[in-house]
């Protein structure tokens, strides 16, 4: 049954996913893409039974949701995708993403969610309260500007955890690192 759910969700992502190969800019800055690949690989999914994560190039064009600044691709470094598997339906779940070293973000594909930050002067936690269905839930996606002043040797850890109602669901997935050079 879990295989059927997983395959259904993969099909859903191919049709309506957070990004598709034709979303990628044709003139993406080669150095930025190469740099990001050297840190945490682009387009490869990290998997656990509960959480899937992946990184992608930012979109060349995008209309930011109401309440966010006009989107300019050069203002962001990477797009991070998170997909969560809930063992049961949960109403009003608090979902939190720990981004210890980012300067700014814009969500992509809201699915009716409203995001807030813990501190507008130093974004470290982005959260939303949302209903979760049993099984795989629509993605949480963010385009982020990495705070490269916080890294060592040109590498900056920009994502470290995802929590649902205060419980980490990261499992064995590694922190996401961006090569700032």
C-alpha positions, -999 to +999 in steps of 0.1 A: +000+000+000+028+024+009+044+017-026+011+027-043+009+059-022+045+067-030+041+060-068+009+081-068+028+110-051+056+107-076+031+109-105+015+139-088+049+156-085+057+150-122+024+166-132+021+194-106+053+193-086+072+221-070+094+225-101+099+207-133+129+206-156+113+232-179+111+256-149+149+258-148+164+289-163+182+284-195+208+310-186+213+299-149+246+312-136+270+283-142+292+291-112+263+293-088+249+259-100+283+243-099+290+257-065+257+245-051+263+210-065+297+207-048+280+213-014+246+195-015+237+179-048+210+195-069+180+174-080+187+144-058+161+134-033+172+125+003+147+099+016+134+086+049+100+070+055+087+103+068+106+131+050+120+136+015+142+166+007+158+180-024+174+211-037+169+228-071+180+259-089+158+289-083+131+297-109+140+322-136+105+337-133+080+335-105+052+356-091+057+359-054+026+353-032+009+384-017+029+399+011+063+390-003+086+414-023+086+412-061+105+381-070+139+386-087+158+353-093+192+368-086+181+376-050+179+339-042+205+311-042+187+278-041+152+262-039+146+237-011+118+211-013+104+191+016+077+164+014+063+150+046+045+116+052+020+117+081+009+084+097-024+100+105-045+130+095-036+160+118-057+192+120-038+223+128-003+209+128+026+233+135+053+226+109+087+243+115+117+245+092+151+255+108+172+276+084+200+289+107+218+309+080+195+326+055+189+362+048+155+359+030+131+335+015+100+332-006+077+302-005+068+284-037+035+265-041+017+275-010-012+249-010-032+274+011-004+277+037+006+310+054+042+311+066+056+332+094+092+337+107+104+337+143+124+369+138+122+392+108+157+406+115+173+371+117+152+344+101+161+310+116+127+293+118+100+294+091+067+279+103+031+274+093+000+258+108-016+235+084-038+204+082-019+172+072-035+143+054-026+108+062+001+098+038+023+121+017+014+157+019+019+184-008+054+199-007+067+227+014+090+247-009+112+277-003+136+298-024+162+311-001+191+336+000+219+320+020+238+341+045+273+334+032+289+354+060+281+325+084+300+297+067+335+283+071+357+275+041+331+289+017+304+264+029+273+275+048+248+251+064+214+267+057+189+240+067+191+217+097+157+204+107+120+201+101+096+196+130+059+187+132+042+197+164+077+201+180+090+166+169+119+165+145+111+145+114+146+149+098+157+114+106+190+106+089+188+133+063+219+154+063+220+192+068+218+212+036+250+230+027+256+257+001+290+265-014+291+303-013+322+309-035 
